[in-house]
Amino acid sequence: MPTFFDRLAERIDRVDSVVSIGLDADPDRIPDFLADCDLPRWAFNRRIIDATHEHAACYKPNAAFYEDADGWRALRETVAYAHGKDVPVLLDAKRADIGNTARRYADLLDGADAITVNPYMGRDSLDPFLSREDAGVFVLCRTSNPGGADLQDLELASGEPLYRRVAALADLWNEHGNVGLVVGATAPAELEGLRAEVPDIPFLVPGVGAQGGDAEAAVEYGLAAGVGLVNSSRGIIFAGEDAPERTRTGTGETDGAAYFDAAGEAAKQLKRRLNQYR
């Protein structure tokens, strides 16, 4: 059975892109011209996907923006639409728990192709995810936020920082070839060191874009055998916030074309930027 990373490799080759586009459909930032839609987050995502899919290796909706009744409906429509464009979907959920709770969380993979998980409750909290051999499981390791160092850089008795122990454990857990690591582009030295320690695990590298992470390091160290993802969310999906409005002839209504054209251009530019280093 092909793993998520087998399918992702095919997608990367087909579109010549390692760009993951974060579909963080913040209701407070969805443009006003979509406000009257039945599901504004779904309407927004559909237009983003239409504008960007030819440049996307993957879409990464963050579950935090969908955890209400209409949000889950919008997410289901979004996943189905992305799949219709032949683009895999990685759900950024950062889940983990024990027993039947973990099994319920793992049911999120019934719709998505991959998921992010939190390793800090140990192996048993991740087993329901890891056992899904065809699904990708990205383990939080060295995250892109400044506060990540508060815990992830703590030195263990062995002298290694905690994030390196997480990487070593993820390597052991990779029995089905379905495990990746989340390592931020804002920590290029850590990216380089982790790649040396776990040479065969693909990375999901957030932080390129609005967070200003190192694009060259993200590509050089993020890919394993050419497979990996470099994510941008706000830098792509909200690129049109400063675009001039265009209106439909004779109606005075904003059609949003310039807004979503800007997202498509941002995705294309990031693809070109990253491909310089592949």
C-alpha positions as CSV (number, residue, x, y, z in Angstrom):
1,M,0.0,0.0,0.0
2,P,1.5,3.4,-0.9
3,T,2.2,5.6,2.0
4,F,1.3,9.3,2.3
5,F,4.9,10.1,1.5
6,D,4.8,8.0,-1.7
7,R,1.8,9.9,-2.8
8,L,3.3,13.2,-1.8
9,A,6.5,12.4,-3.8
10,E,4.3,11.9,-6.9
11,R,2.5,15.2,-6.3
12,I,5.8,17.1,-5.8
13,D,7.2,15.7,-9.0
14,R,3.9,16.5,-10.9
15,V,3.7,20.2,-9.9
16,D,7.5,20.7,-9.3
17,S,6.7,22.2,-5.9
18,V,7.3,21.5,-2.2
19,V,4.9,24.3,-1.1
20,S,2.4,23.5,1.6
21,I,-0.4,26.2,1.8
22,G,-1.9,26.7,5.2
23,L,-5.6,27.2,4.9
24,D,-6.0,29.1,8.2
25,A,-9.4,30.6,7.3
26,D,-9.6,33.1,10.1
27,P,-13.2,34.5,10.1
28,D,-11.9,37.9,11.2
29,R,-9.8,38.2,8.0
30,I,-12.1,36.7,5.4
31,P,-13.0,39.5,3.0
32,D,-16.3,41.3,3.3
33,F,-17.5,40.3,-0.2
34,L,-17.8,36.7,1.1
35,A,-19.7,37.6,4.2
36,D,-23.1,36.7,2.8
37,C,-22.1,33.2,1.7
38,D,-23.6,30.2,3.5
39,L,-20.2,29.0,4.6
40,P,-17.7,31.9,4.2
41,R,-14.7,29.8,5.2
42,W,-15.6,27.3,2.6
43,A,-16.2,30.0,0.0
44,F,-12.8,31.5,0.9
45,N,-10.9,28.2,0.7
46,R,-12.5,27.3,-2.6
47,R,-11.3,30.5,-4.2
48,I,-7.8,30.1,-2.6
49,I,-7.6,26.5,-4.0
50,D,-8.7,27.6,-7.4
51,A,-6.0,30.3,-7.4
52,T,-3.2,28.2,-6.0
53,H,-3.6,24.5,-6.7
54,E,-1.2,24.3,-9.6
55,H,1.6,25.5,-7.2
56,A,0.6,23.4,-4.2
57,A,2.2,20.1,-3.1
58,C,-0.2,20.0,-0.2
59,Y,-2.9,22.0,1.7
60,K,-2.7,22.3,5.4
61,P,-5.9,23.5,7.1
62,N,-5.4,24.3,10.8
63,A,-8.1,22.7,12.8
64,A,-8.3,25.7,15.2
65,F,-10.1,27.7,12.5
66,Y,-12.8,25.1,12.0
67,E,-13.8,23.8,15.5
68,D,-17.5,24.8,15.4
69,A,-20.5,23.3,13.6
70,D,-20.2,25.5,10.4
71,G,-16.4,25.2,10.6
72,W,-16.4,21.4,10.4
73,R,-18.8,21.6,7.4
74,A,-16.5,24.1,5.7
75,L,-13.5,21.8,6.4
76,R,-15.2,18.8,4.9
77,E,-16.1,20.7,1.8
78,T,-12.5,22.1,1.6
79,V,-10.9,18.7,1.9
80,A,-13.2,17.2,-0.7
81,Y,-12.5,20.1,-3.1
82,A,-8.7,19.9,-2.6
83,H,-8.9,16.1,-3.3
84,G,-10.9,16.9,-6.5
85,K,-7.9,19.0,-7.6
86,D,-5.6,16.0,-6.8
87,V,-3.9,17.8,-3.9
88,P,-3.3,15.9,-0.6
89,V,-4.5,17.5,2.7
90,L,-2.5,17.6,5.9
91,L,-4.7,18.5,8.9
92,D,-2.7,20.6,11.4
93,A,-4.5,19.4,14.5
94,K,-1.6,18.7,16.9
95,R,-3.6,16.0,18.6
96,A,-2.6,13.2,21.1
97,D,-4.2,11.6,24.1
98,I,-4.6,8.1,25.6
99,G,-6.9,5.2,25.0
100,N,-10.2,5.7,23.4
101,T,-9.7,9.5,23.2
102,A,-6.6,9.1,21.0
103,R,-8.6,6.6,18.8
104,R,-11.3,9.2,18.4
105,Y,-8.8,11.9,17.5
106,A,-7.2,9.5,14.9
107,D,-10.6,9.3,13.2
108,L,-9.8,12.8,11.8
109,L,-7.6,10.8,9.3
110,D,-10.7,9.3,7.8
111,G,-10.9,12.5,5.8
112,A,-7.4,14.0,5.6
113,D,-4.3,12.3,4.3
114,A,-1.9,13.3,7.1
115,I,-2.0,15.0,10.5
116,T,0.3,16.8,13.0
117,V,0.6,15.2,16.5
118,N,2.0,16.2,19.8
119,P,4.5,13.6,21.2
120,Y,4.7,14.8,24.8
121,M,2.4,12.1,26.2
122,G,4.6,9.4,24.7
123,R,4.3,6.5,22.2
124,D,1.0,5.1,23.4
125,S,-0.8,8.4,22.8
126,L,0.3,8.3,19.2
127,D,-0.3,4.6,18.4
128,P,-3.7,5.1,16.8
129,F,-2.2,7.6,14.4
130,L,1.0,5.6,13.7
131,S,-1.0,2.5,13.0
132,R,-2.7,4.2,10.0
133,E,0.0,3.0,7.6
134,D,-1.2,4.9,4.6
135,A,-1.5,8.2,6.5
136,G,1.2,10.7,7.2
137,V,2.0,11.6,10.9
138,F,4.0,14.7,11.5
139,V,5.4,14.8,15.0
140,L,6.0,18.2,16.6
141,C,9.8,18.5,17.2
142,R,11.3,22.0,17.0
143,T,8.5,24.5,16.3
144,S,8.8,27.9,14.6
145,N,7.4,30.0,17.5
146,P,9.9,31.8,19.7
147,G,8.5,30.2,22.8
148,G,9.2,26.7,21.4
149,A,12.6,26.9,23.1
150,D,11.1,27.1,26.6
151,L,10.6,23.3,26.6
152,Q,12.1,22.0,23.3
153,D,15.6,23.3,24.1
154,L,15.8,21.9,27.6
155,E,18.9,19.8,28.2
156,L,18.3,16.2,29.3
157,A,20.6,14.3,31.6
158,S,22.3,12.8,28.5
159,G,23.3,16.3,27.4
160,E,21.0,16.4,24.4
161,P,18.2,18.9,24.0
162,L,14.6,17.5,24.3
163,Y,13.8,18.2,20.6
164,R,16.6,15.9,19.5
165,R,15.3,13.1,21.7
166,V,11.9,13.6,20.1
167,A,13.5,13.3,16.7
168,A,15.3,10.1,17.7
169,L,12.0,8.6,19.1
170,A,10.2,9.5,15.9
171,D,12.8,7.7,14.0
172,L,12.1,4.6,16.1
173,W,8.4,5.0,15.6
174,N,8.7,5.1,11.8
175,E,8.0,1.4,11.4
176,H,5.6,2.0,8.5
177,G,7.5,4.8,6.7
178,N,4.7,7.2,7.6
179,V,6.4,9.6,10.1
180,G,7.6,13.1,9.5
181,L,8.8,15.9,11.8
182,V,7.7,19.5,12.2
183,V,10.8,21.7,12.3
184,G,10.6,25.4,11.9
185,A,12.4,27.4,9.3
186,T,13.0,30.0,12.0
187,A,15.6,27.7,13.6
188,P,18.0,26.9,10.7
189,A,20.8,25.5,12.9
190,E,18.4,23.1,14.4
191,L,17.1,22.1,11.0
192,E,20.7,21.3,9.9
193,G,21.5,19.3,13.0
194,L,18.3,17.3,12.9
195,R,18.7,16.4,9.2
196,A,22.1,14.9,10.1
197,E,20.6,12.8,12.9
198,V,17.5,11.6,11.0
199,P,18.4,11.6,7.3
200,D,15.4,9.6,6.1
201,I,12.5,11.5,7.7
202,P,10.7,14.2,5.7
203,F,10.1,17.5,7.5
204,L,7.2,19.8,7.5
205,V,8.9,23.2,7.7
206,P,6.6,26.1,8.8
207,G,7.7,29.7,9.3
208,V,8.6,30.7,5.8
209,G,6.5,33.7,4.9
210,A,4.9,35.9,7.6
211,Q,7.4,34.5,10.2
212,G,10.4,35.3,8.1
213,G,12.1,31.8,8.3
214,D,15.1,30.7,6.2
215,A,13.8,29.5,2.9
216,E,17.2,28.1,1.8
217,A,17.7,26.1,5.0
218,A,14.1,24.9,4.8
219,V,14.7,23.3,1.4
220,E,18.3,22.1,2.0
221,Y,17.5,20.3,5.2
222,G,13.8,19.8,5.1
223,L,13.7,17.4,2.2
224,A,14.5,13.7,2.6
225,A,15.1,12.0,-0.8
226,G,13.4,15.0,-2.4
227,V,10.3,14.7,-0.2
228,G,9.2,17.3,2.4
229,L,7.0,20.4,2.7
230,V,7.7,24.0,3.3
231,N,4.6,25.8,4.6
232,S,3.3,29.3,4.2
233,S,-0.2,30.3,5.5
234,R,-0.9,34.0,6.0
235,G,1.8,35.0,3.5
236,I,-0.2,33.3,0.7
237,I,-3.9,33.2,1.6
238,F,-4.0,36.8,2.8
239,A,-1.7,38.2,0.2
240,G,-4.6,39.9,-1.4
241,E,-5.5,42.1,1.5
242,D,-3.7,45.1,-0.1
243,A,-4.9,44.3,-3.6
244,P,-7.1,46.9,-5.3
245,E,-10.7,45.8,-5.5
246,R,-12.2,45.0,-8.9
247,T,-15.9,45.2,-9.5
248,R,-18.3,43.4,-11.8
249,T,-19.3,45.6,-14.7
250,G,-22.5,47.4,-14.0
251,T,-23.2,46.0,-10.6
252,G,-20.7,47.8,-8.3
253,E,-20.1,44.5,-6.4
254,T,-16.6,43.4,-5.7
255,D,-15.8,40.1,-7.5
256,G,-12.6,39.4,-5.5
257,A,-10.6,38.5,-8.5
258,A,-7.7,40.7,-7.6
259,Y,-7.7,39.4,-4.0
260,F,-7.3,35.8,-5.1
261,D,-5.0,36.5,-8.0
262,A,-2.6,37.9,-5.3
263,A,-2.8,34.6,-3.5
264,G,-2.0,32.7,-6.6
265,E,0.9,35.0,-7.4
266,A,2.3,34.6,-3.8
267,A,2.1,30.8,-4.1
268,K,3.9,30.9,-7.5
269,Q,6.6,33.2,-6.2
270,L,7.2,31.0,-3.2
271,K,7.4,27.9,-5.4
272,R,10.0,29.6,-7.6
273,R,12.0,30.8,-4.5
274,L,12.1,27.4,-3.0
275,N,13.0,25.7,-6.2
276,Q,16.2,27.7,-6.5
277,Y,17.5,25.5,-3.7
278,R,16.2,22.1,-4.7
